[in-house]
Structures are given as structure tokens and as C-alpha cells.
Amino acid sequence: MTAASQDQPKIRIRGLKKSFGDNHVLNGVDLDIAKGESLVIIGGSGSGKSVLLKCILGLLPPDAGSILIDGKETVGLRGAALDEMRSHIGMLFQNAALFDSLPVWQNVAFVPLEHERMSRKEARDLALERLADVGLDAEVADLSPAELSGGMRKRVGLARAIAVRPEILFFDEPTTGLDPIMGDLIDRLIRQCVTDLGATGLTITHDMDSARRISDRIAMLYKGEIVWQGPMDAIEREGNAFVEQFVAGEIDGPIQVAQ
């Protein structure tokens, strides 16, 4: 994947649409994510956040629209071309999605072991380095995922996401199920990893505290459309009714709440 030019977004999305029968989940999303930027997409359940992420990853084919990464169209990629695109992306799943049958170090080094044919010794050394990056000691390496707390599982998932030093990092509801202290720690680690790698970060969340800690810029998705976007420090003063209702957590406003 070639480096993006200074004025070319790392990810450019135009007119993205996705429906499931009569359920129109994405309704023409337009969004740019700059190289090295940490963008957070906020929105309630069913707003289309996860579907958007899956379309960018090539897990779901959009019905219409374009997704450019480094100026290259990714919609419609298959086989080796899709694998090549994904090889530049690290992903922290909502539930960490660890393989229960593998020890922690093999989870972290899964891609180097399976796809890059790295030796087990090199892969284990790499895993220990990445575990240290997220504040976990070497003793964790040989534990099974079942022996980990929720916060430790998230950190192992983050270590796996950064294992091959990707250019792009995706985070799916990274603080879901965590207590406030552990949520703060995970957010700080995410911010640190994005900065240290010089990566482009995209996080989807409904947690405004998390969004504030992670983001350079925020975009709000509602009914499959971007209804507001701007820098984090502008969100409180922008006067957008959708954002104000969401941030305040109020029933009354333009966001329709299922009764």
C-alpha cells in the first residue's frame, strides 16, 4: 500500500450505501480520515457504525459508493488483493475475539505465525514486545484467554492489533463491558499506540468519555448519515441538535428514541 500524499486522505468514503432488505442502514455516507488522524464515530445502537466498519474492512459489500485507501478503490476487492489491503489494518474487536484454544502469545502473534511464516521463537519474542507495549508482563504470555480478566483480554486484543505495526487501526466499542478505570486505561493505550505508530485510527463508540480521550476529530452517524463532524474541542459549542441530544443523553430532540 503506497503512502498517501500530504493532501490525500488516508481513507476517503463517498456515497456509501448498504441495506438489508427494507432496512437502509447506510444512506450515502461521505467521510474523510486524514493520515495519522484519530477519528471517532459516535452514534446510538442501530445508527450504522458497525456496518460502516465492516464495509471498510471488506467484510460486507456496500450496495453503492466508494472507499479509497491511499487513493486506491477497495470496494470489490477479492482474494489476494483483499488480503493485501487488510494486511495494513489492525483491529481491536468489541469482545477482543481471542482464540480460546491458543495461549496469549500465539493470539498476539497469530498473523506473523499464520501468514508471514515467522518462526515460533521470533513470533514469541514479538508477542512479548507487544504485550509490554500494552503494559502486560511476560508471565501473561502462556496463560489461556479464559484466565484473563476483561481488561486484560482487551489489552491482549490491542497487542494483537498492533503486532505487525499497521498503518490503520480500527477499534470497535473498545470500552464496552469495562469499569471506568479500566476504560480510561484502554483509551490511553489506544491513543498511545496510534501516536507511537503514526497510524490512522478509526474508533466507533457510543461512550462520549471514551470519544473525548481518543479522538482528534469526531463524526456523528444517525440513520446511516453523517449529521455532524468536527474537532473534538468543538463538539460542546457547535450547536448541532443531534450532537447536543446525544451528548446530554436526553430523550427529547431530533434523535428518535424507540419507546
N, C-alpha and C positions, 0 to 999 in steps of 0.2 A: 504494500500500500504506500503510495507516494506521499510525501509531506505536502500539507496544504499550504497554499500561498498566504501571504500576510492578510489579504483582503477576502480570502475564500473561507467560508465556514468549514469547520471540520465535518459537521453534519448539516445538510440542508434538506428540509422536508417541504414539499409543495403539494397542495390539493389532495392530501391523503384521506382516502375514504375506505371504510370497512363496515359491512353489515352482516348480520346473521339473521337471515330471513327478513322479517319486518323490523328488526331491532337495528337501527342505524347508529352504530357505536362511534365511528369517526366520520365527521361530516365536512371534510375539506380542511384538514389541519395544515397550517403553514408555520414553520418554525426553523430558526437557525440556531446552531450551537457553535460558538467560536472555539478554535483550537486553544486548549488549556483552560477553558472555562468550566466552572461547576454550575450547571443549570439544574434547578429543582422544579419538577412539575407537580403542582398541588391540585387537589380536586377530591370530591367525595367518592364514595363507592359507586361504581357504575358509570363514572364520568368518561371512561375510555383510556385511563392511564396505562393499565397493564396491556391492553390490546395495542396501544401505540408502541410500547416497548417491544412486544413480540413481533410487530411488523418490521421494526428497525433491525431486529436480530434475524429476520427471515424465517421465524417460526410460524408466522401467519402471512399468507399472501394478501396484500391490500387489493381492494376492488378497483381502485384508481389512484393516481398520484405518483409522485416521485420521491425517492430517498437517495440523496447523493452523499457519499462519504469520500472526502478528499476530491470532490468533483466528479466521482465515478458513480454511475447509476447502479444501485444494488437490488432494486426491485426486479424479480425474475431470475436472480442468480440461482444456479443449481450445482449440485455435486462439488467438484474440486474448487470452483470459483466461490461458492458459498462458504466452504470450509476456510479458504484463504481469507475472506473478509472477516469471518468470525475469529480467526486466529489473532487478530489485533484488538479483540474486545475481551475484557474481564467482566464477570458477572457475579454479583452477590445476590442470591435469591432470598426471598422473604423468609423462608424457613431454613436457610443455609444449604439445604439439599445435599447433605453429605451422604456418602455411600457407607451404610452401616456395616457392611462386610469388610471394609478396609480400615486399617489404623489411620490415625490422624495424618501422619506424614505422607502416606500414599494418597490420601484425599487431596492434600495440598499440592502434591507433585503429580497429580493424575494426568494432566495434559503432557508434561515433559516425558512421563513414562510411556503413555499410550500412543502419542502422536509424534513425538520427537525422538523416540527410542533412546532416551538418556539412560545411562547405566544406573542401577539401583543406588550405588554409593553417591554418585553425583546428584541424583534426584533427592536422596535423603538429606544431603548437605544443603541443597537448595531449599527444601522444606523447612529445615531448622532456621535458616536465614529469614525466611518469610514469616515463620512463627514469631521470631524475635521482633520483626518489624511491627507486629500487632500486639506485642507485649506478653507473649506466651513463652514459658520456659521449655527447655529441651525435653523435660520429663513428660510433657503432654504428647510428644510425637508418637509414642507407642500405645497410647490409650485408644479405645474404640470410641466412636461418636456417642454411644449410649452412656458413656461415663462422664460426659461433659455437661456443664450447665448450659442454659440457653445463651447466656452471654459469651461463653467460651465457644459454643458452636458458631455463633455469628463471627467471632474473630477468626476461627479456622476457615470459615467460608470466605472471609476477606483476604486471608493469607493465600488461599487458592486463587482468588480473583486476580491478585497481583503477582502470581507466581512467575509468569513469563513477561512481566513488565509491559503490559498492554498500553496501547495508545489511547484507548477509550475504556472507561469503566462505567458499568451500569449497576444501579442499586435499587432493588425492589423492596419498598417499605422496610428499610433497614432496622428500624427501632421497634417494629411490631412485636409485642409479647415481652418486651424488656421493661424492667423497672426504670424510673427516671435517671438514676445514677449510671446504670449500665448503658442506657440510651445515649446519655451525654458522652460517655467514653467511646462508644461506637461511632458517633458523629465526629468526634475529634480525630479518631483514627482514619475515618474516611477522608476527612479534609486533609489530613497529613499525607495520606497515600496519594491522593490526587495531586497535591502540590509537589511532593518529592519526585513523582514520576513525570511531572509535566503533562499529565494525561488530561483528556477531556472527560468530564464527569457528567452523567445524567442520572438523577435520582427521582423516583416517583414516591410520593408520600401524601398522607393526609395530616401528618403531625407538623404543626406550624413551628413548634420549638425546634424540632429536627431540621426543618427547612431553613430556619434562620441561621443555624450553626453551620450548615453545609454549603449554602448557596452563595454564588456571586450574583446570580440573577434568578428570578422566579417567573414561571409561566403558569397560569391557571387554566385548567381544562374543565369545561362544563358542557354536557350534552354533545361531546365529540368535537368541540370547537375551542380554540384558544380565545378566551374572553378578556385576558389581560396578560401583559408581560412587561417586566422592567427590573431594574436593580433591586436587590434586597432592601436597601435603605429607603426605597420609595414606596414600599408596599403600604405603610401606615398613613401616607399623606397623599396618595394618588386619587382618592375619592371614587374608586370603582365600586359600584354597589355589590357586585358579585364577590369581590375580594373582601369587602368590609363585612358582609354577612358570614362568609366562610371563616375569616379570622376570628370574629366575635363568637362564632358558634351559635348564631341565633336562628330561630325558626322563620321569623318574618323577613322577607326580602325577595329578590328575583329568583333565588335558587329554590326550586320546588322540592319540598320535603314530602316523601311518601307518608301518608297517615295510616 
